[in-house]
Amino acid sequence: MSNMPDYGQWDLVITHAAIMLVFILSFFRPRTKRDWRTFGVFSAFLFALFTEMYGFPLTIFLLSSWLSSKFPGIDWFSHDSGHLLQTLLGFRGDAHFSSLHMISNIFIISGLVVLAVSWRPLHKAQKENDVADQGPYALVRHPQYAAFMLIMVGYLIQWPTLPTLVMFPILVWTYLRLARREEKEALALFGEKYARYARKTPRFFPQLQVDPAPVDYM
């Protein structure tokens, strides 16, 4: 690692992943095997991300020949160069203060906020054995899954890697499967009340305008 002084910081990999996961656990609070599976696949994404951010830059290593030939004069094993979009798009200056980094932070913070404010109405509905349709659940049927997607998109903008780019569509597909399974169970449990809620409430992303037709899209 002598030629990669900005990497090999495994304490930072563990610290950053632990801080993020503890924060998420404080609001997501998994109870069922399904909840733990959701948390587990998201944890794998974070560990893969922080491993390349502070541990070993696998993506940079695999693409180093191509990157060096296309963009000579850049030290690709410096930490700032790990912000691939920043470098490939020709942005200059500290990557942490670039517009791309600000946009990524908006996605990440928005996801964390949605995750945080979704827990209370869900817990209340579960306690009352009722449909969760308050707070973020008034806008989308699965705000927690949407929150995970926002966080992942934010990190992909900030620090794209080959493993996380491969994992992202798999995780989205996983959340979609889980969402559909939860909807079937809720429909069986709450019947027409949940059916009415599902007809007017999108699955992951809020409607931009009112549409009385049934909604079943991401």
N, C-alpha and C positions, 0 to 999 in steps of 0.2 A: 504493500500500500504506500510505499514511499513516494511513488509518482502520482499518488492521488491523495494529497493531504486533506482535502475537504471531505473525504469519505472514511469509512472504517470507524465511524462514531456510533457504535452499536448501543451505547447508553442513550443516545438521542433517539434512536429508533424505538427503543422500549419506552422511553419517557413520553415521547409524543403520542405513540399509539395508546399508551395507558391513560394519558390525560383525556384524549378524545373518547376512548371507550368508556371510561368511568363517567364522563359527562353524559354520554348517550344512555348508559345504563340507568342513570339517575332519573331519566324521563321515560325511556322505553319500557323498562321493567318487565322483561320477559317472564312469562309464567308457564306457558305450554311448550311442548317440544317444538311446535311450529315457530313460536316466538324465538326460542333459542337458535333454531336453524336460521331464521332471518338475521339474528344478531351475529351468528357465526360466519355467514358468508360475507357480511359487511365487514367484519373484523379481518377476514382474510384480505379483502381489498385494501384496508388501511395498512396492514402489515407489509403487503407487497409494495405499497406506495412509499412508506417511510423507510423501508429497506433500501430502495433505490435513491431516496432523497438524502439519506445520511450513511447508509451502510455500504452497499456496493452498487455502482451505477450500471446494472446489467444492460439496459437499453443503449446507453452511450457506448459501452464496450462492444456490443454486437454491431452497432452502426458506425463505429469510429472511423473505419476506412472510408466509407461513403461521406460521412460528415466532414472529414478532414479534406477530402478532395473537392467537395462542393463549397466549403467555407474555410479556406486556408487562413491561417493566422489566428484562429480561435483556439484557446485552450479548452478543449471539450471536457476535460476532467476537473475543471473548476466548478465550484458549486453553482455559480450564477448561470453557467452554460447548461445546467440541468433543467432550467426553465426553457425547454425546447422551443415552444411556440414563440416565446420572447425573442430567442436568438434567430430562429428560422425566418421570422417575419421582419427581421432587421431592426428591432427596437434597440435603442442604446440606453446606457445608464443603468442604475440599480434596478434589477428586475422586481424587487419588492415594492417599488414605487411606480411601476408602469401601469398603464390602463388595463392591460390583461390581468395583472395581479389584483387590481381593484375589482374587476368584474368577477374574477374567481372568488374573491372574498365575499362579494355580495351573494353569490350562489351558496357558499358554505355557511355563512351566517344565517341566511334565509332558511336553509334547511334545518339548522340547529334550532332556530326560533320556532319553526313549524313543529318540529319534534317535541319541543318543550311544552308548547301550548296545547298540543293534541292529547297529552296524557290525561289531564284532568277531566275533560268531557267523556273520554273513553272509560276511565275508571268509574265515573258517576253512572254511566249507562250500564256498565257491567254489574255494578252494585245493585242497581234498580231493575236488572234484567230487562232492559229496554234498548231500543235502537239508538246508537250514538249519532246524533244529528245536530249537535251544537258546536260552537266554535269552528275550528277548521273543518269539522265533519259536515257543516252546513254548506261548504263549498265543494268538497270532494269526498268520495267514499273511503279513500285510503290515504289520509294525509301523512301518516308515518312512513309508508312506503315512498310516497312522493318526496318526503324530506330526505330519505336516504339517497334518492336519485339526484336531488339538488346538490347534496354534499359531494357525491361522486363526480358530477359534472364540473363542479367548482374545482375539485382537485385535478381533474383531467385537463382543465384549462391551465391550471397553475403548474402542474408537473406531470405531463403525459409520459407514460411508460408503456412498453409493449405488453407486459403482464396485465396492467390495469385496463388497457384498451381491449384486451381479449376478455377480461373478466366482466367488464361493464355490461355488454349485451347479455351475457349469461345471467348476471344478477338481475337485470331488468326483466328477463324472461322468468326468472325464479319468483320475483315479486308479483309478476302478472299471474302466474299459476297460483301462488298463495292467495292473492286477492280474489280470484275466481272461486277458489275452494271456500274461502270465508263467506263469500256472497251466497253460495249455495246453502251453507250451514245457516246463515242468518235468515235466508228466505224460508228454510224449513222451520226455523224457530219462531220467527215473527210474522210470517205469512204476508198478507197484503200490505201491512204497515211498512215492511221493508221494501216490498215491491214498489210502492209509491215513492219512497225515498230514493230508491235506485233509479227510477225513471226520470227524476228531476235533478239528480246529482251525478256529475261525471265521476269517473273512476279515480284519475290521478291529477288532472289539471282543470282548474275552474273554467266555466264557460265565460266567453267574452260577451255574450249577449243571451238574453232569455230565449229559450227554445222549448216549446211545450212537448216536442217529440221526445220519445225515449232516448236516453243517452247511454252509449256503451262504448266509449272510446277512451284512449289514454290522454 
